[in-house]
Amino acid sequence: MSNVNHAEAHSALLEDDQENRRQFVTFHVGAECMAFDMERVMEIVRVPKTVEVPLTPSSLLGLANLRGAILPVLSLRRVLQLDDAEQTDASRVMVLNYGGQPMGFVVDRVTRVIGVQPDAIENMEKVGSTIDASLLSGVLKNVEGQELVQLVDVDALTQQEYGHLKSISQVGLQNTSVAANNQILSSQNADDDEQNILQLVSFSVAGQEYSFSIDATQEIIRLPSKINSVPKAPPHVLGMIDLRNRVLPLVKLRTMFNLPENELSEMNRIVVLTLRRGRQVSMVGVVVDEVKEVLRIQQEQIEAVPALLLDSCDKQELEGICQLDEGKRIVTLLSAERLFHRDDVIEAVEAAQQSEQAHVGSIPESQREEEDNMNLDAQAEQLEEEETQLVVFNLENQEYGVMIESVKEILRLPENLTKVPKTLDFVEGMMNLRGNVLPIIDMRRRFNLTTQDGSDRQRILVLNHYHTQTGYIVDSVSEVLRLQPEQIEAAPSLSEDQAKIMGRIVNLRRDKRIITVLDPEQLLSANEQSEIVKQNDENINC
């Protein structure tokens, strides 16, 4: 009996030991072995392509497009004031949770996940370090073959560079939970294969969690106030809506899965799926209770659905089951292609189109033509009001833009500019523009970028600035984009000057393009503008 009690007590001690252990993700930066608290690590990715942002701290490598969301990427070497080094195949970006927002830090290589008891963490006062002690929360000694592991304080690390950071723009699905990413990190090593990673959009329906592959997910939108009914549609076909001039049928998963019904609310979302049948491409909107997150999991984590849970009709519509959090969380992976290539969904769309055609056919032709013209005029007027145009130009291989209403004209760079002595460094000179003196500013020097020799592709953007005009030399002007308002979003606030001048961005997710939008009114301060006007007046009088 005593042996049994002893075994039970030993087992209980082991369980307590596991619960109390803290987990850290270890990595190397140069010769330093360091670690982040597992609870703050959202995910680990290969180093993405970044867009540089002028007027920001040198530690910021740029902004990256991570699955449609904007991710600031910083060099941890520069933050820690270590020498720069070339990135290698082992380099990784560790995406950390900073106040609910993602921040990426480039490290040389990620090693492993370790678990330690809290009493194994030593205070920084007891050990010397080459790293600023204010950035460290403690150290570990002689852990898994490492003589010294320095524990980095995520908040102190980020606040040192961006203490004023208030918000980072992102698209709804970027808040990847720690629980999901624990599954990634526990199986990841320095030579992981990104192709083995599956990305799933997870959502809840009646308290159960499901997911679709992110490849099939086109976008996620809110439930509109008006949904058009579909005649003779089955109960789970909720209706249809107009999505950018395309008919989008809506299917309610609760009803399709014979789950308890509920009233629709602001929490509901529509997951827009792209379906392909041969060469035919169509869309369907899936109404779910709540979108949860984007999961990144290993393919081997997907298990086959037990045959006992399936009937012959449903078997092909479920792709697998994923167990997370040591089996406490089960996510069912649905097949969009199989689930919605159903006759009732296709028939619902066709019925809606036939109903619309029948209504149009009952109207006299003269009235129909008049209404068509009125509708076309109204649609054109609405599109014109909603759309905005952006003039896109290039500086040092990065794309920038200004709203077209701020652009007076675009000129070729003349062979000679009149130099203006004793003026601001970034003022290139002035030119005569149809009898008016136009100050010319080198945009590269204005943003502290490297200068370049003149070329045939260079242009002068003449911009309105406080009711005056100023010319800005850019490397080239590439295009004019027509954009919807929702395509322009707030940029991450990374420095005072950058937030003022470049407070917005265009995030073209499909093209993986990030365009920084400039505010012409903020390109020059009031003092700088006065100085330029003063110098021009003096030169004119001379």
HELIX and SHEET records of a PDB file:
HELIX    1   1 SER A    2  ASN A   20  1                                  19    
HELIX    2   2 MET A   38  ARG A   40  5                                   3    
HELIX    3   3 LEU A   76  VAL A   79  1                                   4    
HELIX    4   4 PRO A  118  ALA A  120  5                                   3    
HELIX    5   5 MET A  124  LYS A  126  5                                   3    
HELIX    6   6 ALA A  133  LEU A  135  5                                   3    
HELIX    7   7 VAL A  154  TYR A  162  1                                   9    
HELIX    8   8 GLY A  172  GLN A  174  5                                   3    
HELIX    9   9 VAL A  178  SER A  187  1                                  10    
HELIX   10  10 GLU A  194  ASN A  196  5                                   3    
HELIX   11  11 LEU A  253  MET A  256  1                                   4    
HELIX   12  12 GLN A  299  GLN A  301  5                                   3    
HELIX   13  13 ALA A  307  LEU A  309  5                                   3    
HELIX   14  14 LYS A  315  GLU A  317  5                                   3    
HELIX   15  15 ALA A  336  PHE A  340  1                                   5    
HELIX   16  16 ASP A  343  GLY A  361  1                                  19    
HELIX   17  17 GLU A  365  GLU A  386  1                                  22    
HELIX   18  18 ILE A  404  SER A  406  5                                   3    
HELIX   19  19 MET A  443  ARG A  446  1                                   4    
HELIX   20  20 PRO A  485  GLN A  487  5                                   3    
HELIX   21  21 GLU A  496  ILE A  501  1                                   6    
HELIX   22  22 PRO A  520  GLN A  522  5                                   3    
HELIX   23  23 ALA A  526  ASN A  541  1                                  16    
SHEET    1   A 5 ARG A 109  VAL A 116  0                                        
SHEET    2   A 5 ARG A  22  VAL A  29 -1                                        
SHEET    3   A 5 GLU A  32  ASP A  37 -1                                        
SHEET    4   A 5 GLN A 146  VAL A 152  1                                        
SHEET    5   A 5 LEU A 136  VAL A 143 -1                                        
SHEET    1   B 6 VAL A  41  ARG A  46  0                                        
SHEET    2   B 6 ARG A  92  TYR A  98 -1                                        
SHEET    3   B 6 GLN A 101  VAL A 107 -1                                        
SHEET    4   B 6 ALA A  69  SER A  75  1                                        
SHEET    5   B 6 LEU A  60  LEU A  66 -1                                        
SHEET    6   B 6 THR A  50  VAL A  51 -1                                        
SHEET    1   C 6 GLU A 290  GLN A 298  0                                        
SHEET    2   C 6 ILE A 197  VAL A 205 -1                                        
SHEET    3   C 6 GLN A 208  SER A 213 -1                                        
SHEET    4   C 6 ARG A 329  LEU A 334  1                                        
SHEET    5   C 6 LEU A 318  LEU A 324 -1                                        
SHEET    6   C 6 ILE A 302  GLU A 303 -1                                        
SHEET    1   D 5 THR A 217  ARG A 222  0                                        
SHEET    2   D 5 ARG A 269  ARG A 277 -1                                        
SHEET    3   D 5 GLN A 280  VAL A 288 -1                                        
SHEET    4   D 5 ARG A 246  LYS A 252  1                                        
SHEET    5   D 5 VAL A 237  LEU A 243 -1                                        
SHEET    1   E 6 SER A 476  LEU A 483  0                                        
SHEET    2   E 6 THR A 388  LEU A 395 -1                                        
SHEET    3   E 6 GLN A 398  MET A 403 -1                                        
SHEET    4   E 6 ARG A 513  VAL A 517  1                                        
SHEET    5   E 6 ARG A 504  LEU A 508 -1                                        
SHEET    6   E 6 ILE A 488  ALA A 490 -1                                        
SHEET    1   F 5 VAL A 407  ARG A 412  0                                        
SHEET    2   F 5 ARG A 459  HIS A 465 -1                                        
SHEET    3   F 5 THR A 468  VAL A 474 -1                                        
SHEET    4   F 5 ASN A 436  ASP A 442  1                                        
SHEET    5   F 5 VAL A 427  LEU A 433 -1                                        
END                                                                             
